[in-house]
Every structure is written in C-alpha cells, then in structure tokens.
Amino acid sequence: MNPNILLSNLLDTEDLTTSQLEGIFKLASHYKNNKNCNLDPNFKNKTIGFLFYEPSTRTKGSFYQAAQKLNLKILDFSPSTCSVVKGESLIDTANNLISLGVDIFVLRHKQSGSALFLSKNINKPVINAGDGMHAHPTQALLDAYTLLENFNSLKNKNIAIIGDIRHSRVARSNIYILKNLGALVTLVGPPTFLPEEISKLGVKVTNKVEDVLDFDVIMPLRIQKERQLSGYIPSLSEYSKFFGLNDTHLSEINENSIIMHPGPINRGVELSSSVADCDKSVILEQVSNGVYIRMALITILLGGKVNE
Ligand code: CP
C-alpha cells in the first residue's frame, strides 16, 4: 500500500480533500488491523520531535505510542526544563532540534497560528497537535475515524456539538471534516459560546440540548473553567443545568446513537458520570483510535512506504 497522499504539513482540516481523508483513514485501519505489519525500515533512522508547550495526556500519549510503534526515535522537549525558560524562541528551538537530527515535529502551543508559523520557518514537516483556539486536526481526524467505525458513512448523519464552540479548536477542526463527509452539524450552546463566524460554517444552531437528543451523535465539549471567569457563562452549575448531559437525557437518547467527547472530561459539568460511562459512550475508543490516526499521519508526512 502506498499512501500517496500529498501533504507537507498537517495544520488544519479545512483544506483536506475527501480523498486525502479516505487515504488517512485507510492507512489508520491498516495499522489497526495489522498489528505486526512490516514497517518502513527507514523509520529506524528517523527522529520525531515533540514540542508540547501546553499540557496534554491523550494527544502526547498517543503520538508517543504511534512513534514507538513505527520504530521512530523520539526527542521529547519539555519547555519548562529547556532553554525556552532562558528566552529561546520557537524557531531557534526547532532549528537546534533539527541540528540534533529531528525529521518531523509535533507542536502543541497556546498561540493560535503557531503551527503555521513554525511550518513557514523550518524545512521539516509540522503536525499541529492543537494551537490555541484555532485547530486540532489530529483530534478531528480520530473523531471522524471513530464515527466511521460506528456508522460506515456520515452522509446525512445528525451530529450535535455542545458547549464552548467559540474557544474550541476541536469544534472548528471537526466541523470542516464532518461537513466534508456529508454530516449535518448542529451547534448547541449559550449565545456567548457560539462563534462569530457561524454563518460561514454551514451549520445549524440551537440553544436547547433537548433539540438534539434524537441525533445520531452527541458530542459535548469540555467547559474550560477559566472561561467562566471571563463572563462567558454566569456559573458552571448554571451551565451544567441547561447544557450538561445528565441521566434524564440519557433515557431519551436513541438506542443506536453515540456520545463522544475529545477529553479531558469534567464529570458533573458538561456530562454526568452515568453519561460518560454508559454503553453509548465511545470516549475511550476515540483515545485508542488516536494512535492509529497518528501513525498514519506520521507515515504520510515522512513519505513512508507501507508494505501489506
Ligand atoms: N483531546 C486532547 O487534546 O486531549 P489532551 O489535551 O489530553 O491531549
């Protein structure tokens, strides 16, 4: 199998074609279903550099697993213990790591646009692992992959994303892919949490969770506790009362519908424990699938060969 997908970086999902999405998913399935497949022997000579300027459990953990499964060497860079604390810039840091042999970077950064900025200033591929409020493409890809495992096709599937869409890099990246694959996306939240550019996104909007309980997919997002201090919502308990998924909602959700969440979850805020842990929840499937999606992306960006 030759992935044959032209990608020099992965910065967002907006420009990914349907055929590129299908190629990424096909390769992820290859890795998932052939645990002992032959890997590109060149990968043993390649090094992946992790630049995580923000905390991460799922994304960093699964990039680690993906890189190790591909036999790559990992150079893990932790800003708090490196020369960033002495004022070294992002570009200087990356160029120094390139001198140490890094072939591809995974960047998480609080600044929107940082992944694009880095990609324009170095000559190695960059994978955006979440940049500020802008994009989280690998999360959106693993979400879509998990959906396709559950539904085969997303054409005309009703998908609700609930919560702080305005500040969510996950929501933005998801909307582009889901619409590309033919899904019908509805955003749910208080007006302060809906993005200003909503009319350009081609999505529906509602302020009532009850409107989406019969949807195929319900995806609450993490309420970023720091936001409530900025006056976007009056209080967490009020948000939870009007927009949190709870035990009463659970009984109204369709039998074949699924509940997703990118994590980390705030139990008792955007969803109750009984919702998070119910048999409709695919939250931990999402996490597992992240490894295979990231293996596929690293392979494509390194121009790796895949032997069947
Ligand atoms: N979903 C996600 O990005 O989780 P982490 O912040 O733990 O990586």
Residues whose N, C-alpha, C, O or C-beta is under 5 A from the ligand:
A	BS01	CP	P55 S56 T57 R58 T59 K60 P262 G263 P264
